[in-house]
Each structure stands twice: as structure tokens, then as C-alpha cells.
Amino acid sequence: MNPHFHDTVYYLKRAGYHAKHGALESYESIQHRLGTKPEPTRAEVVRHRVGQVRGRASAAVGTVRRSVGRRASVSSERNA
């Protein structure tokens, strides 16, 4: 292909990237001035939910470990 074509594609992608980020910056500054809170992204929502599930899971594991520990100590006392 023509090297000018590659250059053109590169600069178009770069211009699109900068236009997107410029628009996002403008949008964020408007939100900041209005005092509105941006909605969380999907990734942020998923991260929050995973954190909640992780907390519940570790609480459940702790409960099971304590329960198993108590049962093990009771059965060792019976065998002694």
C-alpha cells in the first residue's frame, strides 16, 4: 500500500483519540460545575459487586473454620 495511506490512517486515529478525550474532559468539567456525580461504569459496578461477594465469602469461610476448629477440639477431648 501507499505509505501516505498508512500515514493518513495513523493521523485519523490519533485525531479521533484526541477528539474523544477532549470531549470527555469538557463533559467532566461541566459535570463538576453542575455538581452532578457521574454514573459508574460497568467495570466499576462489577468491581464493587465482586468486592461484596469476596467479603461475604471470606466471612463464610471464617465461620466454617471456627466451626470446624470447635468440632475438632471437642472430638479430640472425647478421644483422650
C-alpha angles and dihedrals in degrees: 000000000000113000089223089061091055091049091049092051091048094052093045091053091047092049090050091050093051093044091053094049092045091052091048091051091051091048092050093050090051090050090049092051092048092047094234121146116231116240114253118257121243090256091054092049091050091047090052093049092047089052091052092049091046090053093050092046094051090048090052092048090050091051092050092048092052091047093049091046091053092048092048092052092048093050092047090052090052092051093050 
